[in-house]
Amino acid sequence: MNNDALLQAQRAEQREMETELARSARSGTVDKGWAELLGDDIEIPESEDQSDLCWQDGKGFRVWDCTSRGRPKFNDRGIVEGYDVVLITAQMLQTRDAWVTKVKWSTVLADEAHEFLRGQHGKAEQSITLQNWGILQRKTKSIFIISGTPFVTNIVHDFGAMTRAIARELIRRQWSEDCTDAGLQALVKGWIPLSDTRYTKFKDAEDARRKKMAELLSIFMIRRTEKSLIQGQAVIHDYFKQCPEDLVPIKAPPDEISTREKDFTQRFEDSRYINSRRNQWLRCVSWSRKYIEWETKTKESNIWDNYTLEDAKKLSRARALIEELEKAKDANEGIVIFSQRTFLSEWVLMVR
């Protein structure tokens, strides 16, 4: 975020290039690599050479990264001196009497805020994180919450929780009475999901409710859509429209199914979660038998040691995906992979 390091790297590279060109001139040879890079008759003006910088020299932000440098020093007025940006993690809000709440901030930006600001649905007691966040709201002039998925669990709960995280009620009341705690609660009372059989009966009222919620969100939300542009370039691409739909069922041979059930039973037969998680576990086992080791692995072990592409191809689902990836690579085409479990994401990385 500060141009100093970038400028130093550019100057070091320039000195290296000049040294190499001088060496070539002394030896009577021309390094084709440098010549092609620089051009024999091209002179780049300084203004153009600096056009890719985010900030001008000496004007970059001064950053204190708490993950590597610990807590920054702040004066008796609660102000961090000498730094423009302080980087923290959500974990630093998980302790009582957190130092973050003792500092006065100009602006707070919470990235991936849905991970720690939604709280838990159905739990009346606030987490320590949310208690500290409430204090932090009084210590800053403005808050920005950044999230690609603000509503990820129960929309009735998430809608209220994320809106309350934007600002304290005194501020939200100035936007609209609907933004108050009572207003938010009244707005979602009686909510009927689209999947509920009652939705058709009350469709008009439910659609009006959703429209009102969208209008309320528009008061304080900056939303990126397919029409959004940054420097003339679209910021969102609909990759689904570019993907051909080819639904082909993958049938595993009987011996593979039998082995899968045997592996599963040996590991999970005594688990109290067997009814609720059986399908999830079986799904992972159907992609790789390594899941049994992965699920019980320790930090000192690496189950992927000596794991090869041929090992991955031994199971039907994995083999089908790998074949699609190989075809796409040969055709110079891209593939978007959605994984439902952490293990599957890790597996994909191992066979890439």
LOLO-929119 format. One line per 4 residues: number of its first residue (from 1); their letters; for each residue x, y, z of C-alpha. Coordinates in nm, 3 decimals, decimal comma, padded with zeros to 5 digits, m for minus. Layout:
N
NUM) a) X/Y/Z ~ ...
This chain:
352
1) mnnd) 00,000/00,000/00,000 ~ 00,304/00,222/00,006 ~ 00,491/00,298/m00,315 ~ 00,833/00,308/m00,152
5) allq) 00,893/m00,067/m00,192 ~ 00,765/m00,060/m00,549 ~ 00,988/00,230/m00,642 ~ 01,290/00,067/m00,483
9) aqra) 01,228/m00,250/m00,683 ~ 01,190/m00,052/m01,005 ~ 01,514/00,138/m00,943 ~ 01,701/m00,183/m00,858
13) eqre) 01,576/m00,342/m01,179 ~ 01,677/m00,036/m01,378 ~ 02,028/m00,047/m01,230 ~ 02,052/m00,417/m01,314
17) mete) 01,946/m00,352/m01,672 ~ 02,195/m00,067/m01,710 ~ 02,476/m00,287/m01,572 ~ 02,387/m00,567/m01,813
21) lars) 02,377/m00,331/m02,111 ~ 02,714/m00,183/m02,011 ~ 02,862/m00,532/m01,986 ~ 02,725/m00,621/m02,331
25) arsg) 02,868/m00,303/m02,479 ~ 03,216/m00,376/m02,337 ~ 03,211/m00,730/m02,471 ~ 03,082/m00,623/m02,811
29) tvdk) 02,772/m00,840/m02,785 ~ 02,409/m00,745/m02,743 ~ 02,184/m00,940/m02,510 ~ 01,874/m01,005/m02,720
33) gwae) 01,659/m01,041/m02,408 ~ 01,740/m00,690/m02,285 ~ 01,719/m00,544/m02,635 ~ 01,373/m00,687/m02,695
37) llgd) 01,259/m00,573/m02,353 ~ 01,384/m00,217/m02,383 ~ 01,371/m00,162/m02,758 ~ 01,660/m00,001/m02,944
41) diei) 01,488/00,326/m03,025 ~ 01,221/00,367/m02,756 ~ 01,246/00,622/m02,480 ~ 00,980/00,603/m02,208
45) pese) 00,913/00,940/m02,044 ~ 00,909/00,945/m01,665 ~ 00,542/01,048/m01,652 ~ 00,440/00,740/m01,850
49) dqsd) 00,677/00,514/m01,662 ~ 00,506/00,607/m01,334 ~ 00,150/00,580/m01,469 ~ 00,087/00,240/m01,309
53) lcwq) 00,144/00,362/m00,954 ~ m00,150/00,377/m00,716 ~ m00,004/00,670/m00,525 ~ 00,265/00,926/m00,592
57) dgkg) 00,605/00,881/m00,433 ~ 00,597/00,968/m00,064 ~ 00,216/00,981/m00,055 ~ 00,142/00,616/00,016
61) frvw) m00,033/00,490/00,327 ~ 00,177/00,398/00,628 ~ 00,060/00,055/00,744 ~ 00,091/m00,123/01,079
65) dcts) 00,016/m00,497/01,048 ~ m00,085/m00,630/01,390 ~ m00,057/m00,992/01,276 ~ 00,320/m00,958/01,251
69) rgrp) 00,404/m00,655/01,466 ~ 00,162/m00,685/01,756 ~ m00,041/m00,402/01,907 ~ 00,046/m00,051/01,786
73) kfnd) 00,123/00,227/02,030 ~ m00,148/00,486/02,087 ~ m00,141/00,803/02,295 ~ m00,347/00,893/02,600
77) rgiv) m00,616/01,034/02,368 ~ m00,660/00,692/02,208 ~ m00,501/00,781/01,874 ~ m00,246/00,571/01,686
81) egyd) 00,025/00,812/01,577 ~ 00,245/00,777/01,270 ~ 00,031/00,523/01,080 ~ m00,264/00,563/00,843
85) vvli) m00,385/00,202/00,834 ~ m00,390/m00,059/01,110 ~ m00,456/m00,420/01,005 ~ m00,613/m00,655/01,261
89) taqm) m00,792/m00,991/01,254 ~ m01,136/m01,078/01,390 ~ m00,966/m01,285/01,661 ~ m00,845/m00,961/01,817
93) lqtr) m01,210/m00,884/01,903 ~ m01,255/m01,214/02,084 ~ m01,107/m01,109/02,415 ~ m01,270/m00,904/02,688
97) dawv) m01,142/m00,551/02,726 ~ m00,988/m00,570/02,376 ~ m00,731/m00,297/02,304 ~ m00,900/m00,227/01,967
101) tkvk) m01,197/m00,075/02,149 ~ m00,973/00,171/02,334 ~ m00,858/00,347/02,016 ~ m01,038/00,623/01,826
105) wstv) m01,072/00,533/01,457 ~ m01,163/00,745/01,157 ~ m01,297/00,454/00,952 ~ m01,337/00,082/01,021
109) lade) m01,350/m00,165/00,732 ~ m01,455/m00,521/00,818 ~ m01,364/m00,766/00,541 ~ m01,559/m01,094/00,512
113) ahef) m01,769/m00,953/00,794 ~ m02,041/m01,219/00,763 ~ m01,792/m01,461/00,919 ~ m01,794/m01,290/01,259
117) lrgq) m02,066/m01,023/01,274 ~ m02,381/m01,231/01,218 ~ m02,372/m01,395/01,557 ~ m02,570/m01,715/01,610
121) hgka) m02,935/m01,759/01,521 ~ m03,146/m01,846/01,823 ~ m02,876/m01,751/02,075 ~ m02,986/m01,463/02,295
125) eqsi) m02,647/m01,398/02,453 ~ m02,411/m01,187/02,244 ~ m02,067/m01,320/02,167 ~ m01,762/m01,134/02,298
129) tlqn) m01,687/m01,036/01,937 ~ m02,024/m00,866/01,897 ~ m01,994/m00,699/02,237 ~ m01,660/m00,551/02,132
133) wgil) m01,805/m00,455/01,794 ~ m02,078/m00,258/01,971 ~ m01,810/m00,064/02,160 ~ m01,609/m00,018/01,841
137) qrkt) m01,913/00,139/01,671 ~ m01,888/00,424/01,923 ~ m01,516/00,466/01,859 ~ m01,530/00,540/01,485
141) ksif) m01,677/00,798/01,251 ~ m01,773/00,550/00,979 ~ m01,795/00,175/00,917 ~ m01,780/m00,026/00,596
145) iisg) m01,874/m00,394/00,598 ~ m01,739/m00,592/00,305 ~ m01,907/m00,920/00,215 ~ m01,993/m01,121/m00,093
149) tpfv) m02,248/m01,327/00,102 ~ m02,404/m01,116/00,378 ~ m02,702/m01,354/00,415 ~ m02,572/m01,709/00,439
153) tniv) m02,774/m01,891/00,706 ~ m03,116/m01,774/00,819 ~ m03,207/m01,468/00,612 ~ m03,441/m01,331/00,881
157) hdfg) m03,159/m01,340/01,135 ~ m02,880/m01,233/00,898 ~ m03,077/m00,937/00,761 ~ m03,117/m00,788/01,107
161) amtr) m02,772/m00,884/01,238 ~ m02,576/m00,741/00,945 ~ m02,783/m00,421/00,939 ~ m02,723/m00,367/01,312
165) aiar) m02,351/m00,421/01,253 ~ m02,340/m00,126/01,013 ~ m02,409/00,134/01,284 ~ m02,551/00,174/01,632
169) elir) m02,924/00,230/01,661 ~ m02,896/00,604/01,724 ~ m02,739/00,644/01,381 ~ m02,972/00,399/01,205
173) rqws) m03,275/00,580/01,342 ~ m03,169/00,884/01,138 ~ m03,187/00,676/00,819 ~ m03,533/00,529/00,876
177) edct) m03,754/00,399/01,156 ~ m03,741/00,064/00,977 ~ m03,365/00,056/01,046 ~ m03,414/00,060/01,423
181) dagl) m03,399/m00,267/01,616 ~ m03,778/m00,269/01,653 ~ m03,827/m00,174/01,288 ~ m03,600/m00,453/01,164
185) qalv) m03,779/m00,705/01,383 ~ m04,121/m00,592/01,261 ~ m04,009/m00,606/00,897 ~ m03,918/m00,975/00,909
189) kgwi) m04,193/m01,092/01,147 ~ m04,394/m01,366/00,980 ~ m04,140/m01,414/00,700 ~ m04,234/m01,702/00,466
193) plsd) m03,950/m01,863/00,266 ~ m03,999/m01,923/m00,106 ~ m03,976/m02,297/m00,044 ~ m04,266/m02,287/00,203
197) tryt) m04,600/m02,410/00,063 ~ m04,770/m02,105/00,220 ~ m04,571/m01,865/00,002 ~ m04,805/m01,898/m00,298
201) kfkd) m05,105/m01,811/m00,081 ~ m04,941/m01,496/00,055 ~ m04,728/m01,415/m00,250 ~ m04,831/m01,050/m00,293
205) aeda) m04,768/m00,963/00,072 ~ m04,436/m01,151/00,079 ~ m04,316/m00,989/m00,244 ~ m04,405/m00,646/m00,101
209) rrkk) m04,208/m00,733/00,214 ~ m03,903/m00,832/00,008 ~ m03,926/m00,513/m00,196 ~ m03,938/m00,303/00,120
213) mael) m03,634/m00,487/00,262 ~ m03,443/m00,427/m00,063 ~ m03,531/m00,057/m00,053 ~ m03,412/m00,038/00,307
217) lsif) m03,082/m00,207/00,219 ~ m03,029/00,040/m00,065 ~ m03,002/00,321/00,194 ~ m02,662/00,200/00,310
221) mirr) m02,550/m00,072/00,071 ~ m02,315/m00,041/m00,227 ~ m02,387/m00,345/m00,439 ~ m02,189/m00,470/m00,736
225) teks) m02,399/m00,604/m01,024 ~ m02,333/m00,718/m01,380 ~ m02,380/m00,355/m01,487 ~ m02,111/m00,223/m01,248
229) liqg) m01,797/m00,090/m01,414 ~ m01,456/00,009/m01,284 ~ m01,249/00,210/m01,533 ~ m01,489/00,095/m01,804
233) qavi) m01,443/m00,276/m01,726 ~ m01,717/m00,501/m01,590 ~ m01,647/m00,613/m01,233 ~ m01,877/m00,917/m01,243
237) hdyf) m01,887/m01,187/m01,508 ~ m02,161/m01,448/m01,534 ~ m01,952/m01,759/m01,582 ~ m02,262/m01,979/m01,569
241) kqcp) m02,375/m01,837/m01,904 ~ m02,041/m01,936/m02,053 ~ m02,056/m02,292/m01,919 ~ m02,214/m02,565/m02,136
245) edlv) m02,454/m02,787/m01,944 ~ m02,365/m03,152/m01,972 ~ m02,536/m03,360/m01,705 ~ m02,408/m03,716/m01,717
249) pika) m02,464/m03,951/m01,420 ~ m02,149/m04,114/m01,284 ~ m02,204/m04,478/m01,200 ~ m01,954/m04,648/m00,972
253) ppde) m01,891/m05,023/m01,013 ~ m02,026/m05,252/m00,737 ~ m01,683/m05,324/m00,590 ~ m01,612/m04,954/m00,547
257) istr) m01,946/m04,898/m00,372 ~ m01,878/m05,196/m00,145 ~ m01,531/m05,068/m00,052 ~ m01,672/m04,723/00,015
261) ekdf) m01,932/m04,858/00,258 ~ m01,670/m05,071/00,430 ~ m01,435/m04,774/00,478 ~ m01,717/m04,563/00,610
265) tqrf) m01,842/m04,824/00,856 ~ m01,497/m04,894/00,997 ~ m01,437/m04,529/01,075 ~ m01,780/m04,387/01,162
269) edsr) m02,001/m04,669/01,290 ~ m01,982/m04,548/01,651 ~ m02,020/m04,178/01,576 ~ m02,315/m03,997/01,731
273) yins) m02,329/m03,781/01,418 ~ m02,379/m04,073/01,182 ~ m02,740/m03,987/01,097 ~ m02,688/m03,616/01,033
277) rrnq) m02,352/m03,637/00,857 ~ m02,358/m03,974/00,684 ~ m02,422/m03,831/00,337 ~ m02,152/m03,567/00,376
281) wlrc) m01,893/m03,820/00,488 ~ m01,987/m04,070/00,218 ~ m01,960/m03,796/m00,043 ~ m01,601/m03,729/00,059
285) vsws) m01,514/m04,099/00,068 ~ m01,659/m04,137/m00,281 ~ m01,398/m03,892/m00,411 ~ m01,096/m04,032/m00,228
289) rkyi) m01,027/m04,297/00,036 ~ m00,776/m04,048/00,173 ~ m01,066/m03,881/00,351 ~ m01,046/m04,136/00,633
293) ewet) m00,686/m04,032/00,700 ~ m00,761/m03,663/00,642 ~ m01,045/m03,661/00,894 ~ m00,815/m03,798/01,167
297) ktke) m00,484/m03,642/01,060 ~ m00,254/m03,459/01,298 ~ m00,060/m03,141/01,228 ~ 00,261/m03,344/01,199
301) sniw) 00,132/m03,569/00,920 ~ 00,064/m03,501/00,555 ~ m00,171/m03,752/00,398 ~ m00,092/m03,624/00,048
305) dnyt) 00,272/m03,732/00,052 ~ 00,338/m03,945/m00,259 ~ m00,025/m03,905/m00,372 ~ m00,032/m03,917/m00,753
309) leda) m00,276/m03,843/m01,032 ~ m00,306/m04,216/m01,096 ~ m00,409/m04,268/m00,733 ~ m00,679/m04,003/m00,774
313) kkls) m00,815/m04,172/m01,088 ~ m00,893/m04,497/m00,905 ~ m01,240/m04,375/m00,804 ~ m01,515/m04,302/m01,057
317) rara) m01,607/m03,947/m00,956 ~ m01,248/m03,831/m00,924 ~ m01,156/m03,993/m01,256 ~ m01,447/m03,821/m01,432
321) liee) m01,346/m03,477/m01,302 ~ m00,981/m03,527/m01,391 ~ m01,077/m03,631/m01,745 ~ m01,286/m03,315/m01,781
325) leka) m00,996/m03,104/m01,655 ~ m00,757/m03,269/m01,900 ~ m00,996/m03,210/m02,191 ~ m01,041/m02,848/m02,090
329) kdan) m00,665/m02,800/m02,068 ~ m00,613/m02,947/m02,416 ~ m00,887/m02,719/m02,554 ~ m00,753/m02,416/m02,361
333) egiv) m01,087/m02,377/m02,185 ~ m01,163/m02,286/m01,826 ~ m01,358/m02,483/m01,567 ~ m01,532/m02,352/m01,254
337) ifsq) m01,526/m02,605/m00,969 ~ m01,763/m02,580/m00,673 ~ m01,668/m02,791/m00,372 ~ m01,903/m02,857/m00,083
341) rtfl) m01,649/m02,966/00,174 ~ m01,306/m02,847/00,289 ~ m01,161/m03,188/00,212 ~ m01,284/m03,170/m00,148
345) sewv) m01,123/m02,829/m00,193 ~ m00,793/m02,964/m00,063 ~ m00,823/m03,273/m00,282 ~ m00,877/m03,062/m00,594
349) lmvr) m00,560/m02,865/m00,514 ~ m00,365/m03,189/m00,481 ~ m00,469/m03,318/m00,826 ~ m00,452/m02,991/m01,016
